[in-house]
Amino acid sequence: MGHLPSTGGKSIFYEDKGDKSMAKAATKVPVKNATTTAVRSAVKEAPAAKKSMGTAFTAKTAKEISATFADTVGLTAKVAAALAAENVNILAGTGYSASGMRRKATFTLIVDDLVKAEKALEKIGADDVQDSSVIMVEMANKVGALERISAIIANAGINIYYFYSTTSSGKTATCVIKTEDDKKTIKVLSQA
């Protein structure tokens, strides 16, 4: 399985403090026994892959950026170009429009440089830019993988607010999950 660059073999975790709204910016607080390192990346390495019942996965905390724009033709190209111009890589994302109702489009992205991404999106007219904590789970691209991860979370009594996923390289899938308690979710996934 692919992994993001290691932080010297030490894991970094962050938790949300007072995350009353999923879209509110999260306050970073080191979790007990974690080594903190100044990293510009929005994704943090988590414990080694877990293998149980034949399904291996890794879980990492990440920062997700959400931006709202007036919906126009070519907006996706404009957003992608603005991020590319700042040398920002999109690691995961989703975009949608509720044009029939609000004439707004929302982009939700995980990028490799949150600060540059926020500036780039604001520069091209984002009405609202916010970031929040999420969990990225990389797992085998096979039947039942999402069921296993979501069952672990549900069995711990944790509600999943939303998720989106895609396959990468055909052999693995990346799933972005927002829960009511990301810190607890990382803990139960690392113990599974």
C-alpha positions as CSV (number, residue, x, y, z in Angstrom):
1,M,0.0,0.0,0.0
2,G,1.2,3.5,-0.7
3,H,2.0,5.8,2.2
4,L,2.6,9.5,2.5
5,P,6.2,10.5,3.4
6,S,6.9,9.6,7.0
7,T,7.7,12.0,9.8
8,G,10.7,10.1,10.9
9,G,8.7,7.1,11.9
10,K,6.6,9.1,14.4
11,S,2.9,9.6,14.0
12,I,1.2,13.0,14.2
13,F,-2.5,13.4,15.3
14,Y,-4.7,16.4,15.6
15,E,-8.1,16.8,17.2
16,D,-10.9,19.3,16.8
17,K,-11.7,21.4,19.9
18,G,-15.3,22.5,20.1
19,D,-16.2,21.5,16.5
20,K,-19.8,22.6,16.7
21,S,-20.1,22.7,12.9
22,M,-18.4,20.4,10.4
23,A,-17.5,23.5,8.3
24,K,-15.9,25.5,11.1
25,A,-12.1,25.8,11.1
26,A,-10.6,23.3,13.5
27,T,-8.1,24.2,16.3
28,K,-5.1,21.9,16.1
29,V,-4.2,20.3,19.5
30,P,-1.6,17.6,19.8
31,V,-3.1,14.3,21.0
32,K,-1.5,12.6,24.0
33,N,1.7,10.7,23.2
34,A,2.0,12.2,19.7
35,T,5.1,13.9,18.5
36,T,4.4,17.2,16.8
37,T,6.3,18.5,13.9
38,A,5.8,21.7,11.9
39,V,4.5,20.4,8.6
40,R,2.8,22.4,5.9
41,S,1.1,19.4,4.4
42,A,-2.6,19.0,5.1
43,V,-2.3,15.2,5.7
44,K,-0.6,13.6,8.7
45,E,0.9,10.1,8.9
46,A,-1.0,7.7,11.2
47,P,0.0,4.3,12.7
48,A,1.1,1.5,10.5
49,A,-1.3,-0.3,8.3
50,K,-3.8,-2.6,10.1
51,K,-4.4,-6.0,8.8
52,S,-7.4,-7.9,10.1
53,M,-9.8,-10.3,8.5
54,G,-7.8,-9.9,5.2
55,T,-8.4,-6.2,4.8
56,A,-5.5,-3.8,5.3
57,F,-5.9,-0.1,5.7
58,T,-4.2,3.1,7.0
59,A,-6.0,6.0,8.6
60,K,-4.6,9.5,8.6
61,T,-5.9,12.9,9.8
62,A,-6.2,15.6,7.2
63,K,-7.4,19.1,6.8
64,E,-10.2,19.6,4.2
65,I,-10.8,23.0,2.6
66,S,-14.3,24.0,1.5
67,A,-14.9,27.0,-0.8
68,T,-18.2,28.4,-2.2
69,F,-18.4,30.3,-5.4
70,A,-21.1,31.8,-7.7
71,D,-21.8,29.0,-10.1
72,T,-20.5,29.7,-13.6
73,V,-19.5,27.7,-16.7
74,G,-15.9,26.8,-16.5
75,L,-15.7,27.2,-12.7
76,T,-14.0,23.8,-12.1
77,A,-11.4,24.6,-14.7
78,K,-10.9,28.0,-13.0
79,V,-10.5,26.4,-9.5
80,A,-8.1,23.7,-10.9
81,A,-6.0,26.4,-12.7
82,A,-5.8,28.6,-9.7
83,L,-4.5,25.8,-7.5
84,A,-2.1,24.6,-10.2
85,A,-0.7,28.1,-10.7
86,E,0.3,28.0,-7.0
87,N,1.8,24.5,-7.3
88,V,-0.9,23.0,-5.0
89,N,-1.7,19.3,-5.6
90,I,-5.3,18.1,-5.0
91,L,-5.1,14.8,-3.1
92,A,-8.9,14.3,-2.9
93,G,-12.0,16.3,-3.7
94,T,-15.6,16.8,-4.6
95,G,-17.5,19.6,-6.2
96,Y,-21.2,20.2,-6.7
97,S,-23.6,22.8,-7.7
98,A,-27.1,23.5,-6.4
99,S,-27.7,25.9,-9.3
100,G,-31.4,25.3,-9.5
101,M,-31.8,26.5,-6.0
102,R,-29.0,28.8,-4.9
103,R,-26.7,29.5,-7.9
104,K,-23.8,28.4,-5.8
105,A,-21.1,25.8,-6.3
106,T,-19.1,24.2,-3.4
107,F,-15.7,22.6,-3.7
108,T,-14.4,20.4,-0.9
109,L,-10.7,19.5,-1.3
110,I,-7.8,17.9,0.5
111,V,-4.6,19.6,-0.8
112,D,-0.9,19.4,-0.1
113,D,-0.6,23.0,0.9
114,L,-3.6,24.4,2.8
115,V,-2.3,28.0,3.1
116,K,-1.5,28.4,-0.6
117,A,-4.9,26.8,-1.5
118,E,-6.9,29.2,0.7
119,K,-5.1,32.2,-0.9
120,A,-5.6,30.9,-4.4
121,L,-9.3,30.3,-3.9
122,E,-9.9,33.7,-2.3
123,K,-8.0,35.3,-5.1
124,I,-10.4,33.9,-7.7
125,G,-13.5,35.0,-5.8
126,A,-14.5,32.4,-3.3
127,D,-17.4,33.7,-1.3
128,D,-16.5,31.5,1.7
129,V,-13.4,29.4,2.5
130,Q,-13.3,27.2,5.6
131,D,-11.2,24.3,6.7
132,S,-12.0,21.4,9.0
133,S,-10.5,18.1,10.2
134,V,-11.3,14.9,8.4
135,I,-9.9,11.3,8.2
136,M,-8.4,9.8,5.1
137,V,-8.5,6.0,5.0
138,E,-6.5,4.1,2.4
139,M,-7.7,0.6,1.9
140,A,-7.8,-2.3,-0.6
141,N,-10.0,-1.6,-3.6
142,K,-12.2,-4.7,-3.0
143,V,-15.7,-5.7,-2.1
144,G,-16.5,-5.1,1.6
145,A,-13.6,-2.7,2.4
146,L,-15.9,0.3,3.1
147,E,-18.3,-1.9,5.0
148,R,-15.4,-3.0,7.3
149,I,-14.2,0.5,8.0
150,S,-17.7,1.9,8.5
151,A,-18.7,-1.0,10.8
152,I,-15.7,-0.4,13.0
153,I,-16.7,3.2,13.3
154,A,-20.4,2.4,13.9
155,N,-19.6,-0.3,16.5
156,A,-17.7,2.3,18.5
157,G,-20.9,4.4,18.6
158,I,-19.5,7.2,16.3
159,N,-21.7,8.8,13.7
160,I,-20.3,9.4,10.2
161,Y,-21.5,12.8,9.0
162,Y,-20.3,12.2,5.4
163,F,-17.7,10.5,3.3
164,Y,-16.4,10.5,-0.3
165,S,-14.0,8.1,-1.9
166,T,-12.2,7.1,-5.1
167,T,-9.8,4.4,-6.2
168,S,-6.2,5.1,-6.9
169,S,-4.0,2.8,-9.1
170,G,-6.9,0.3,-9.2
171,K,-5.5,-1.6,-6.2
172,T,-6.3,0.8,-3.4
173,A,-9.1,3.2,-2.6
174,T,-9.0,6.4,-0.6
175,C,-12.0,7.4,1.5
176,V,-12.4,10.7,3.2
177,I,-14.6,10.5,6.3
178,K,-16.0,13.2,8.6
179,T,-17.3,11.9,11.9
180,E,-18.7,13.4,15.1
181,D,-15.4,12.5,16.9
182,D,-12.4,12.2,14.6
183,K,-10.0,11.7,17.5
184,K,-11.9,8.7,18.8
185,T,-12.3,7.4,15.2
186,I,-8.6,7.4,14.6
187,K,-8.1,5.6,17.9
188,V,-10.6,2.8,17.1
189,L,-9.3,2.4,13.6
190,S,-5.7,2.1,14.9
191,Q,-6.8,-0.6,17.3
192,A,-8.9,-2.6,14.8
